[in-house]
Amino acid sequence: MPNGFMPNDVPSTIEHRCDLLVIGSGAAGLSLALKMAEQCNVIVLSKSDINEGSTRYAQGGIAAVFDDDDSIESHIQDTLKAGAGICDEKVVRFTAENAKSSMQWLIGKGVPFDQEQDEQGKPRFHLTREGGHSHRRILHAADATGEAVQTTLSESVLEHPNIHLFERYNAIDLIKSENARSKCAGAYVWNRKKERVEIIRSRFITLASGGASKVYQYTSNPDVSSGDGVAMAWRAGCRIANMEFNQFHPTCLFHPDAGNFLISEALRGEGAFLCHKDGNAFMKKFDERGDLAPRDIVARAIDFEMKRLGEDCMYLDISHKPTDFIVKHFPNIYRKCRSLGIDITRQPIPVVPAAHYSCGGVMTDLNARTNLDNVYAIGEVAYTGLHGANRMASNSLLECVVFAHSCAKHILDNFEQAHDTSTILPWDESRVIDSDEAVIIQHNWHELRLFMWDYVGIVRSDKRLARAMRRINLLKQEIDEYYSNFKVSNNMLELRNLVCIAQLIVKCAMQRKESRGLHYNLDYPNLLQNSGPTVIQKD
């Protein structure tokens, strides 16, 4: 609470109650809500409208073994290899073993994955292949899989009487229980429509708020990806791990009017290759797997070639494939590029790397539990151990659904034991005023994201990290002071969380004295033996 002062004339804060509060409305949060809604009362908090979030923009697909020539063991080994030696093998195995049943659950909900006919004319799912995968095992809905998943789950949620959707609400902070400091009693939330703070009291809380790539100047993520869940969990006392591993997607469309449009890795799975302006391919110089190398290798290769040649971008070429094939498999990418004057059936696509996915986050176990008794985390906000030092393509939506199911099971198994009668204090804004200096937020916002890109991006060094930390500490002091004196707003809440995220990323990066996966430090170019996750916890 601001100021820590509670005068007698503070009006009561509006309070909502539920059995389960789900903070986030992507694949993870909506899957959990649907799994729980038959047994309890659920509130889903959506920062924007229900369909806006990273899930919606996922193009490629979801990895699961559906082909008889493939195997769960192969999926496990591919994931472990992509994770550069520090995945938790138990978690990887758990995820791969539960992948098919999780996809069958989505199929049962109506997700329209693409199908084709086998040799006997019977329908089967069309499977594509992406970087790091040794087999075709990617279920997809054309090149807009995330949108298909989001739309299907959203429709089911909106029809369910036990799920109450709070759209355009920011979660501010978790409220620690007065009865047991290892539990939370609910959350303070910001109603963006009515511009007021409200309280949601809940027996269980699940963070499903997505990632934190908005901390970087260039990102493929939507505006809502500001690391809110990780920052709130950190302030409440949750353990955080592996924040140094930020995945930069190798291929975002490079065009002044493209926004944050992603060019799916599935193009390379179907034969596209990266090249220079003159058409010369270059990935074989960096990895024997060429264009199907994992994302960390491909992103560094593109970054290296851009800097070596002084170019603004590299190119991705699929024009050698038949026009009908390209238009059928990648209709959204084709239409987007054509709208910008790029015909991908005839010319290469200009691409650059951009911050895409947070492999670290709030530490959880196989049941999605954090170290706070009734607080869970699922999806990109969580660190489960699945991704290690680099997430393999199309394992992200898979993780969302698999861990939503395991989270639901654990909550239901412990449902009757969870009661909290803590007194929750009203939100106190009696000693804060409306800001007349919004320019401070805007200035700090741009400064933070730019120096994070410059100093804590694809390639790092001790000197760059130290520079970043000095600036973060100054910004944090300024932002904390601003937060204490002015009424909250969406931009201020996001900035407060982003500076916390930046600090956690740099702390983790400073602790890792090696280069591994997505973390490349010029001062420590080699791998350490017996390396593991970077875990940090508040004193």
HELIX and SHEET records of a PDB file:
HELIX    1   1 ALA A   27  MET A   36  1                                  10    
HELIX    2   2 SER A   54  TYR A   57  1                                   4    
HELIX    3   3 ILE A   72  ALA A   82  1                                  11    
HELIX    4   4 GLU A   89  GLU A   97  1                                   9    
HELIX    5   5 ALA A   99  LYS A  109  1                                  11    
HELIX    6   6 THR A  145  GLU A  159  1                                  15    
HELIX    7   7 SER A  213  VAL A  215  5                                   3    
HELIX    8   8 ASP A  228  ALA A  236  1                                   9    
HELIX    9   9 ALA A  266  GLY A  269  1                                   4    
HELIX   10  10 MET A  283  LYS A  285  5                                   3    
HELIX   11  11 GLY A  290  LEU A  292  5                                   3    
HELIX   12  12 ARG A  295  LEU A  309  1                                  15    
HELIX   13  13 THR A  323  HIS A  329  1                                   7    
HELIX   14  14 PRO A  331  SER A  339  1                                   9    
HELIX   15  15 GLY A  379  VAL A  381  5                                   3    
HELIX   16  16 SER A  396  ASP A  413  1                                  18    
HELIX   17  17 PHE A  415  GLN A  417  5                                   3    
HELIX   18  18 ALA A  438  TYR A  455  1                                  18    
HELIX   19  19 ASP A  462  ASN A  485  1                                  24    
HELIX   20  20 ASN A  490  GLN A  511  1                                  22    
SHEET    1   A 6 ILE A 163  GLU A 167  0                                        
SHEET    2   A 6 VAL A  42  SER A  46  1                                        
SHEET    3   A 6 GLU A  15  ILE A  23  1                                        
SHEET    4   A 6 ARG A 196  LEU A 207  1                                        
SHEET    5   A 6 CYS A 184  ASN A 191 -1                                        
SHEET    6   A 6 TYR A 169  LYS A 176 -1                                        
SHEET    1   B 5 ILE A 163  GLU A 167  0                                        
SHEET    2   B 5 VAL A  42  SER A  46  1                                        
SHEET    3   B 5 GLU A  15  ILE A  23  1                                        
SHEET    4   B 5 ARG A 196  LEU A 207  1                                        
SHEET    5   B 5 VAL A 375  ALA A 377  1                                        
SHEET    1   C 3 ILE A  62  ALA A  63  0                                        
SHEET    2   C 3 ILE A 138  LEU A 139 -1                                        
SHEET    3   C 3 LEU A 127  THR A 128 -1                                        
SHEET    1   D 2 GLN A 115  GLN A 117  0                                        
SHEET    2   D 2 PRO A 123  PHE A 125 -1                                        
SHEET    1   E 4 ALA A 382  TYR A 383  0                                        
SHEET    2   E 4 GLY A 361  MET A 363  1                                        
SHEET    3   E 4 ILE A 240  ALA A 241 -1                                        
SHEET    4   E 4 VAL A 535  ILE A 536 -1                                        
SHEET    1   F 4 ASN A 246  LEU A 253  0                                        
SHEET    2   F 4 ILE A 349  SER A 358 -1                                        
SHEET    3   F 4 MET A 314  ASP A 317 -1                                        
SHEET    4   F 4 PHE A 273  CYS A 275 -1                                        
END                                                                             
